Amino acid sequence: MALRPGFALLGGVQATLIFTIMILSVPLPLVAREFGLGPSGVLLLSAAYGLSFSSLLLLGGRLADRHGGRRVLRVGLALLAAASVAAAAAPDFPVLLATRFAQGIGAALAAPAAVAVVRALHPQVADYRRAMAAWGGLSVLGATGGNLLSGVVTTWVSWRWLFAVPVLVALAGLALAGRWLPRAEPPVEPSVEPPVEPPAEAPSEAPSEAPPGARPGRTRPGLDLRGAVLATTGICAASYGLVSYGEHRWSDPVVLGPLAAGLALLLAFAAAERRTADPLLPPGFLADRRRAAALAAVMATAAGTALTFLLLALYLQQVRGWSVLATSAAFLPYAAALLLAGRAAGRLAARYGAAAVTTGGLLLAAAGLALLAGLGPDTPYTTGLLPGLLLLPAGAGPAFAGSAVLATAGVPVQRTGLAAGVLNTAMELGPTTGLAALMALAATRPTVVGGYATAFAAASAGLALTAAAVAAASRTTRHPQIIHTKEYSA
């Protein structure tokens, strides 16, 4: 598949949205000292972008399905650019916190809209699968880039200059969208990949299933504002409760209250979706075992990679006394392995199928985390850390690529934004829920380093179990053209 300028632009946007999550991870102690933040302020600042991003993705996906991917993408990029400029110039903590929330809102609009435009760029099912195989590795690549660049920029200039990246990418997207990106999402070919919607000409097609900007006689899907409010507040409250655990106990009202409220709101959301005529998240959407297993793989892999970035950054700086720049440089082999694995993922899927690549990638990433579980106070970098830092991305790249294909396969074109919103929600919730659970487990150990090792071991076991779930779902779900196909070649 030749790389189209439009796909390159959208891929840059997706990587930048995840990059923006990580840009304050390394310089966060410096930001805390500059604004005089306590533990609660650091917690809020580190979680602000992810909270608004993850909680609004389902709504962003529905807006993309309703109003067209390119239009919603432009709105999201404009908000991201404005919020990033304000963040770079933030005079105090409240302004910086508000701009990080605003960045997440822009990202929640842009991320699912970008996938909707990818579908429009690749209307043929085979082309779309190849595109999604490449798309799957962009998120972890963006996270790695944010971790690397943040240390360099913070050391040589200022953390504020990190916000120039989302500004420049957003401005490029706004300038080039009209030239490189299509206006509307074309219908998928029903003869290639069941189950899909009937052809656009079919008079029996339900009005609510029509893509935005389609032929006369087809209407836009409903917005389901009640579902959007319940999902957004539920995910935000539950996520806040989880990230608050780092500072409080599970029984603390600061943790237990948001968790209980979030769970109640999400249960109300699930009940409401069964009663509405045009739900934000159709109840049957996650019933496909292959899709559910793929989303679990995304969450588990995202949690494992996020855990590695966090714990190794803390270990190298606080236990080993490394500088910020040296810590970032330690992840350069990780980035190189990720790039190589991402390039190979499409060819591997062409030969073995998306499910097999996802399963194999998860097992390889689990092996990398298992090596990191041998962490000790004096573990050498080259023989102790480096092998795990090479194996983890070598597996994470294919795991993300295969999962992206499986999670979006068989989705009608008018639900592309929905599928993208669910996929990105899994990407965001993985680190939130995974880190909360793994750090809670780490806290049970008497030493800090021992806790880190335990967390790596648990993450490794989690990825291995997820690999088994993906393999089992692939055996029980018979879609040969999705599970094993030769249409993935890069």
C-alpha positions in Angstrom: 0.0 0.0 0.0 1.5 3.3 -1.1 1.6 5.9 1.6 -0.9 8.6 0.7 -0.2 12.2 1.9 -3.6 12.2 3.6 -2.8 9.1 5.6 0.6 10.5 6.6 -1.1 13.6 7.8 -3.7 11.7 9.8 -1.0 9.4 11.2 1.0 12.4 12.4 -2.1 13.7 14.1 -2.8 10.4 15.9 0.8 10.1 17.1 0.7 13.7 18.3 -2.4 13.2 20.3 -0.7 10.4 22.3 2.5 12.3 22.3 0.7 15.1 24.1 -0.2 12.8 26.9 3.4 12.1 27.7 5.0 15.6 27.3 4.8 16.5 31.0 5.7 13.0 32.3 9.4 13.6 32.5 9.4 17.3 33.5 6.5 17.0 35.9 8.8 17.5 39.0 10.1 20.7 37.5 6.6 22.0 36.7 5.6 21.1 40.3 8.5 23.1 41.7 7.8 26.1 39.4 4.1 26.4 40.4 4.6 25.2 44.0 2.4 22.1 43.6 1.7 19.6 46.3 0.8 15.9 45.6 -2.8 16.6 44.8 -1.9 19.3 42.3 0.7 17.0 40.6 -2.0 14.3 40.4 -4.5 16.6 38.8 -2.0 17.9 36.3 -0.8 14.5 35.3 -4.3 13.2 34.8 -6.1 16.2 33.3 -5.5 15.5 29.6 -6.2 11.8 29.9 -9.4 12.4 31.9 -11.1 14.6 29.3 -9.6 12.7 26.4 -10.9 9.2 27.5 -14.3 10.4 28.8 -15.3 12.2 25.7 -14.1 9.8 23.0 -17.5 8.0 22.6 -19.2 11.4 22.0 -16.4 12.4 19.6 -16.9 9.2 17.7 -20.7 9.9 17.4 -20.1 13.5 16.3 -17.7 12.2 13.5 -20.4 9.7 12.4 -23.0 12.4 12.4 -21.2 15.4 10.9 -18.4 13.9 8.9 -14.8 13.1 9.9 -13.1 16.0 8.2 -15.3 18.6 9.8 -15.0 17.2 13.3 -11.3 16.7 12.8 -10.8 20.4 12.0 -12.8 21.4 15.1 -10.7 19.1 17.3 -7.4 20.4 15.8 -8.4 24.0 16.2 -9.2 23.4 19.9 -6.0 21.4 20.4 -3.9 24.2 18.9 -5.5 27.0 20.9 -5.2 25.0 24.1 -1.6 24.2 23.5 -0.7 27.8 22.9 -2.4 28.7 26.1 -0.6 25.9 28.0 2.8 27.1 26.8 2.1 30.6 28.1 0.3 29.5 31.3 1.2 32.0 34.1 -0.1 29.8 36.9 -1.3 26.3 37.8 -5.1 26.9 37.3 -4.5 28.1 33.8 -2.2 25.2 32.9 -4.7 22.7 34.4 -7.6 24.1 32.4 -5.6 24.1 29.2 -4.6 20.4 29.7 -8.3 19.6 30.1 -9.1 21.6 26.9 -6.3 19.8 25.0 -8.0 16.5 25.9 -11.3 17.7 24.6 -9.7 18.6 21.3 -8.0 15.2 21.2 -11.3 13.4 21.9 -12.8 15.1 18.8 -9.8 14.6 16.6 -8.9 11.0 17.3 -12.1 9.2 16.2 -12.6 11.7 13.4 -9.1 10.9 12.0 -10.1 7.2 11.8 -13.3 8.1 10.1 -11.3 9.9 7.5 -8.9 7.0 7.1 -11.9 4.9 6.2 -12.9 7.5 3.6 -9.3 7.5 2.2 -9.4 3.7 1.9 -13.0 2.7 0.9 -11.9 -0.8 -0.2 -11.9 -3.3 2.7 -8.5 -4.7 2.0 -6.9 -1.2 1.8 -8.6 -0.2 5.0 -7.3 -3.3 6.9 -3.7 -2.5 5.7 -4.2 1.1 6.8 -5.4 0.0 10.3 -2.5 -2.4 10.7 -0.2 0.6 10.3 -2.5 2.8 12.4 -2.3 0.5 15.4 1.4 1.2 16.1 1.1 5.0 15.9 -0.2 5.5 19.5 2.7 3.7 21.2 5.1 5.5 18.8 3.7 8.8 19.9 4.0 7.9 23.6 7.6 6.9 23.0 8.4 10.1 21.2 6.8 12.1 24.0 8.9 10.4 26.6 12.1 10.9 24.5 11.6 14.5 23.4 10.4 15.7 26.8 13.7 15.0 28.4 15.7 16.6 25.6 13.6 19.8 25.4 13.4 20.1 29.2 17.2 19.8 29.6 18.1 22.2 26.8 15.3 24.7 26.6 12.1 24.7 28.7 9.2 22.3 29.2 6.9 25.0 27.7 8.4 24.5 24.3 7.1 20.9 24.3 3.6 22.4 23.5 5.0 23.6 20.1 4.6 20.1 18.7 0.8 19.8 19.0 0.5 23.4 17.8 2.5 22.8 14.7 0.9 19.5 13.9 -2.6 20.9 14.4 -1.9 23.9 12.2 -0.5 21.6 9.5 -3.7 19.5 9.7 -5.9 22.6 9.5 -4.0 23.9 6.5 -3.8 20.6 4.5 -7.1 19.0 5.4 -9.0 20.6 2.5 -6.4 19.6 0.0 -5.5 16.1 1.2 -8.6 14.7 3.0 -11.9 13.7 1.5 -15.1 15.5 2.5 -17.4 12.5 3.2 -17.0 8.8 4.1 -17.8 6.5 1.2 -19.8 3.3 1.8 -18.0 0.0 2.3 -18.5 -2.7 -0.3 -21.0 -5.2 1.2 -19.8 -8.1 -1.0 -16.4 -8.2 0.7 -16.8 -8.0 4.4 -20.0 -9.1 6.2 -21.7 -7.9 8.2 -22.0 -4.5 6.7 -24.8 -2.2 5.6 -26.6 -2.6 2.3 -25.4 -0.6 -0.7 -26.1 3.1 -0.6 -28.8 2.7 -3.3 -30.8 0.1 -1.3 -34.2 1.5 -0.4 -34.5 -0.7 2.7 -31.5 0.8 4.5 -32.5 2.3 7.9 -32.3 6.1 8.0 -30.4 6.0 11.3 -27.6 4.0 9.7 -26.7 6.5 7.1 -23.3 8.1 6.9 -23.0 11.9 7.1 -23.0 13.7 3.8 -24.4 10.7 2.0 -26.9 10.5 -0.9 -30.4 12.1 -0.7 -32.9 10.1 1.4 -30.3 9.1 4.0 -30.4 10.8 7.4 -27.8 11.4 10.1 -27.6 9.2 13.1 -29.0 10.6 16.3 -26.8 12.2 18.9 -28.0 10.5 22.1 -27.2 13.3 24.5 -28.4 11.5 27.5 -26.0 8.6 26.8 -23.2 11.0 26.1 -23.6 12.7 29.4 -23.8 9.4 31.3 -20.8 7.9 29.5 -18.7 11.0 29.8 -19.3 11.7 33.5 -19.1 8.0 34.4 -15.7 7.4 32.7 -14.4 10.7 34.0 -15.5 10.0 37.6 -14.2 6.4 37.6 -10.9 7.3 36.0 -10.4 10.1 38.6 -11.0 7.7 41.4 -8.4 5.3 40.0 -5.7 7.9 39.5 -6.4 9.2 43.0 -5.3 5.9 44.5 -1.7 6.9 44.1 -2.1 9.4 46.9 -4.9 7.8 49.0 -6.1 4.4 50.1 -8.8 2.4 48.4 -11.1 3.1 51.3 -10.6 6.8 51.3 -13.7 8.8 50.1 -11.5 10.6 47.6 -11.0 7.2 45.8 -14.1 5.3 46.8 -16.6 8.1 46.1 -15.6 8.8 42.5 -15.3 5.1 41.8 -18.8 4.4 43.1 -20.3 7.3 41.3 -18.5 6.4 38.1 -19.7 2.8 38.3 -23.3 3.9 39.0 -23.3 6.3 36.0 -21.8 3.6 33.7 -24.5 1.2 34.8 -27.1 3.8 34.1 -25.5 4.4 30.7 -25.7 0.7 29.9 -29.4 0.6 30.9 -30.2 3.7 28.9 -28.5 2.4 25.8 -30.9 -0.5 25.7 -33.9 1.8 25.7 -32.9 4.4 23.2 -33.6 4.1 19.5 -30.2 5.3 18.3 -27.7 4.5 21.1 -24.3 6.1 21.5 -22.9 2.6 22.0 -25.2 -0.1 20.6 -25.4 -2.9 23.2 -24.4 -5.5 20.6 -21.3 -3.7 19.5 -19.1 -5.4 22.1 -20.8 -8.7 21.8 -18.4 -9.9 19.1 -15.8 -11.9 21.0 -13.1 -11.1 18.6 -13.7 -7.4 19.0 -13.9 -7.6 22.8 -10.7 -9.6 22.9 -8.9 -7.1 20.7 -10.0 -4.2 22.9 -8.7 -6.1 25.9 -5.4 -6.5 24.1 -5.2 -2.8 23.5 -5.9 -2.1 27.1 -3.3 -4.6 28.4 -0.6 -3.5 26.0 -1.2 0.2 26.7 -1.0 -0.6 30.4 2.2 -2.5 30.1 4.0 0.1 28.0 2.8 2.9 30.3 4.0 1.0 33.3 7.4 0.6 31.7 7.8 4.3 31.0 6.7 5.3 34.5 8.6 2.8 36.6 11.8 2.9 34.6 11.8 6.7 34.7 11.4 6.6 38.4 13.9 3.8 38.9 16.6 5.4 36.8 16.2 8.9 38.3 15.4 8.2 41.9 17.1 4.9 42.5 20.1 5.1 40.2 20.5 8.9 40.1 20.3 9.3 36.4 19.6 12.7 34.8 16.4 13.6 32.9 18.4 13.5 29.6 20.1 10.2 30.4 16.7 8.7 31.3 15.2 9.7 28.0 18.2 8.4 26.1 17.7 5.0 27.8 14.6 4.6 25.8 16.2 5.1 22.4 16.7 1.4 21.8 13.0 0.9 22.7 12.0 3.5 20.0 14.2 1.8 17.4 12.8 -1.6 18.1 9.3 -0.2 18.0 9.9 1.3 14.5 11.2 -1.9 13.2 8.4 -3.9 14.7 5.8 -1.5 13.3 7.2 -1.9 9.8 7.1 -5.7 10.0 3.6 -5.9 11.5 1.8 -5.5 8.2 3.9 -8.2 6.5 3.4 -10.6 9.4 -0.3 -10.1 9.4 -0.3 -10.7 5.7 1.2 -14.1 6.3 -0.3 -15.2 9.5 -3.4 -13.1 10.0 -4.3 -10.3 12.4 -5.3 -12.5 15.3 -2.1 -14.6 15.2 0.0 -11.4 15.0 -1.9 -9.9 18.0 -1.4 -13.1 20.0 2.2 -13.4 19.2 2.8 -9.8 19.9 1.2 -10.0 23.3 3.3 -13.1 24.2 6.5 -11.3 23.1 5.6 -8.2 25.1 4.9 -10.4 28.1 8.4 -11.9 27.8 9.9 -8.4 27.7 8.0 -7.4 30.9 9.0 -10.7 32.5 12.7 -9.8 31.9 12.1 -6.4 33.5 10.6 -8.2 36.5 14.2 -9.2 37.5 14.8 -5.6 38.4 17.1 -5.0 41.4 18.7 -2.0 43.1 21.9 -2.4 41.0 20.6 -4.0 37.8 22.9 -3.1 34.9 21.4 -1.3 31.9 22.9 -3.3 29.1 22.4 -6.8 30.4 19.5 -6.2 32.8 17.2 -3.6 31.3 18.1 -3.5 27.6 16.8 -7.0 26.7 13.4 -6.2 28.1 13.4 -2.8 26.5 13.9 -4.5 23.1 11.5 -7.4 23.5 8.6 -5.3 24.9 8.3 -2.9 21.9 9.0 -5.8 19.5 5.8 -7.3 20.7 3.8 -4.2 21.5 4.0 -2.9 17.9 2.4 -6.0 16.3 -0.1 -6.4 19.2 -1.4 -2.8 18.7 -1.4 -3.3 14.9 -3.3 -6.5 14.9 -5.7 -5.3 17.6 -6.6 -2.2 15.6 -7.6 -4.4 12.6 -9.6 -6.8 14.7 -11.4 -4.1 16.7 -12.6 -2.2 13.6 -13.2 -5.2 11.2 -16.8 -5.7 10.2 -17.9 -2.3 11.4 -20.3 -0.5 8.9 -18.9 2.7 7.5 -21.5 4.9 9.3 -20.2 3.5 12.6 -16.5 4.1 11.9 -16.4 7.0 14.4 -18.0 4.8 17.0 -15.4 2.0 16.5 -12.6 4.6 16.6 -14.0 6.1 19.8 -14.2 2.7 21.5 -10.7 1.8 20.3 -9.1 5.0 21.6 -11.1 4.7 24.9 -9.5 1.3 25.4 -6.1 2.9 24.7 -6.7 5.6 27.3 -8.3 3.4 30.0 -5.6 0.8 29.8 -2.9 2.9 31.5 -5.4 4.4 33.9 -6.9 1.2 35.2 -3.8 -0.9 34.7 -1.5 1.5 36.5 -3.9 1.9 39.4 -4.0 -1.9 39.9 -0.3 -2.5 39.3 0.8 0.3 41.6 -1.5 -1.0 44.3 0.2 -4.4 44.0 3.6 -2.8 44.0 2.8 -1.0 47.3 2.4 -4.3 49.0 6.1 -5.0 48.8 8.4 -3.8 51.5 10.9 -2.1 49.1 10.4 0.3 46.2 12.4 -1.7 43.7 10.8 -4.9 44.9 7.4 -3.3 44.2 8.5 -2.3 40.7 9.6 -5.9 40.0 6.3 -7.3 41.2 4.3 -4.8 39.0 6.3 -5.9 36.0 5.7 -9.5 36.7 1.9 -9.0 37.1 1.8 -7.0 33.9 3.6 -9.8 32.1 1.1 -12.3 33.4 -1.8 -10.1 32.3 -0.5 -9.8 28.7 -0.1 -13.6 28.6 -3.6 -14.2 29.7 -4.9 -11.6 27.2 -3.0 -13.5 24.5 -4.9 -16.7 25.4 -8.2 -14.8 25.3 -7.4 -13.4 21.8 -6.5 -16.9 20.6 -9.6 -18.4 22.0 -11.9 -15.7 20.5 -10.3 -16.3 17.1 -11.0 -20.0 17.2 -14.7 -19.5 18.2 -15.4 -16.6 15.8 -15.4 -17.7 12.2 -14.5 -14.8 9.9 -11.7 -16.2 7.8 -11.3 -13.0 5.8 -10.6 -11.1 9.0 -8.7 -13.6 11.1 -6.4 -14.8 8.4 -5.9 -12.9 5.2 -3.2 -12.0 2.7 -4.6 -8.5 2.4 -2.4 -6.9 5.1 0.9 -6.6 3.2 2.4 -3.2 3.8 
